Amino acid sequence: MQKNIRLILSLQGMLWIVLAFLHWQEYSNLAITILLAVDGLGFLALAFLYSWRKLFRFATLFYLLVNLVLTITDQMGLADYLVLALNTILILLVLVDLRGGGAAAVKKGS
């Protein structure tokens, strides 16, 4: 479970960094570009730290919730719907992981 969460966090981090680059190419707005890149770096950092301590799992959940709110309170485009789907999936996976429903639940069900 944690490997899947870390993989999706990494993919989303790379997505934000690509979006930052594309935004810079099209609009040359440095402030927005930096915010997008920092968001991507935040996802990558959480992907790296996720398995270390339970505190980082709660930090990941908080980060995802904040990103979810910011995504739906802005104009919605294709990238926003993709991020909304990724955030929703990640939130559900992190909640299951925090409840201890990862590998332990699979073993119990077998």
GIRAZI-V79577 format. One record per residue. N is the residue number from 1. RES is the residue in one letter. SS is DSSP state (~ for helix, > for strand, _ for the rest). PHI is phi as a letter, one per 20 degrees, with the letter a starting at -180 (none if undefined). Layout:
# GIRAZI-V79577
n=N res=RES ss=SS phi=PHI
n=N res=RES ss=SS phi=PHI
This chain:
# GIRAZI-V79577
n=1 res=M ss=_ phi=none
n=2 res=Q ss=~ phi=f
n=3 res=K ss=~ phi=f
n=4 res=N ss=~ phi=f
n=5 res=I ss=~ phi=f
n=6 res=R ss=~ phi=f
n=7 res=L ss=~ phi=f
n=8 res=I ss=~ phi=f
n=9 res=L ss=~ phi=f
n=10 res=S ss=~ phi=f
n=11 res=L ss=~ phi=f
n=12 res=Q ss=~ phi=f
n=13 res=G ss=~ phi=f
n=14 res=M ss=~ phi=f
n=15 res=L ss=~ phi=g
n=16 res=W ss=~ phi=f
n=17 res=I ss=~ phi=f
n=18 res=V ss=~ phi=f
n=19 res=L ss=~ phi=f
n=20 res=A ss=~ phi=f
n=21 res=F ss=~ phi=f
n=22 res=L ss=~ phi=f
n=23 res=H ss=~ phi=f
n=24 res=W ss=~ phi=f
n=25 res=Q ss=~ phi=f
n=26 res=E ss=~ phi=e
n=27 res=Y ss=~ phi=d
n=28 res=S ss=_ phi=l
n=29 res=N ss=_ phi=e
n=30 res=L ss=~ phi=f
n=31 res=A ss=~ phi=f
n=32 res=I ss=~ phi=f
n=33 res=T ss=~ phi=g
n=34 res=I ss=~ phi=f
n=35 res=L ss=~ phi=f
n=36 res=L ss=~ phi=f
n=37 res=A ss=~ phi=f
n=38 res=V ss=~ phi=f
n=39 res=D ss=~ phi=f
n=40 res=G ss=~ phi=f
n=41 res=L ss=~ phi=f
n=42 res=G ss=~ phi=f
n=43 res=F ss=~ phi=f
n=44 res=L ss=~ phi=f
n=45 res=A ss=~ phi=f
n=46 res=L ss=~ phi=f
n=47 res=A ss=~ phi=f
n=48 res=F ss=~ phi=f
n=49 res=L ss=~ phi=e
n=50 res=Y ss=_ phi=g
n=51 res=S ss=_ phi=e
n=52 res=W ss=_ phi=f
n=53 res=R ss=_ phi=b
n=54 res=K ss=~ phi=f
n=55 res=L ss=~ phi=g
n=56 res=F ss=~ phi=f
n=57 res=R ss=~ phi=f
n=58 res=F ss=~ phi=f
n=59 res=A ss=~ phi=f
n=60 res=T ss=~ phi=f
n=61 res=L ss=~ phi=f
n=62 res=F ss=~ phi=f
n=63 res=Y ss=~ phi=f
n=64 res=L ss=~ phi=f
n=65 res=L ss=~ phi=f
n=66 res=V ss=~ phi=f
n=67 res=N ss=~ phi=f
n=68 res=L ss=~ phi=f
n=69 res=V ss=~ phi=f
n=70 res=L ss=~ phi=f
n=71 res=T ss=~ phi=f
n=72 res=I ss=~ phi=e
n=73 res=T ss=_ phi=e
n=74 res=D ss=_ phi=d
n=75 res=Q ss=_ phi=f
n=76 res=M ss=_ phi=d
n=77 res=G ss=_ phi=c
n=78 res=L ss=~ phi=g
n=79 res=A ss=~ phi=f
n=80 res=D ss=~ phi=f
n=81 res=Y ss=~ phi=f
n=82 res=L ss=~ phi=f
n=83 res=V ss=~ phi=f
n=84 res=L ss=~ phi=g
n=85 res=A ss=~ phi=f
n=86 res=L ss=~ phi=f
n=87 res=N ss=~ phi=f
n=88 res=T ss=~ phi=f
n=89 res=I ss=~ phi=f
n=90 res=L ss=~ phi=f
n=91 res=I ss=~ phi=f
n=92 res=L ss=~ phi=f
n=93 res=L ss=~ phi=f
n=94 res=V ss=~ phi=f
n=95 res=L ss=~ phi=f
n=96 res=V ss=~ phi=f
n=97 res=D ss=~ phi=f
n=98 res=L ss=~ phi=f
n=99 res=R ss=_ phi=f
n=100 res=G ss=_ phi=n
n=101 res=G ss=_ phi=e
n=102 res=G ss=_ phi=f
n=103 res=A ss=~ phi=f
n=104 res=A ss=~ phi=f
n=105 res=A ss=~ phi=f
n=106 res=V ss=~ phi=f
n=107 res=K ss=~ phi=f
n=108 res=K ss=~ phi=f
n=109 res=G ss=~ phi=f
n=110 res=S ss=_ phi=f
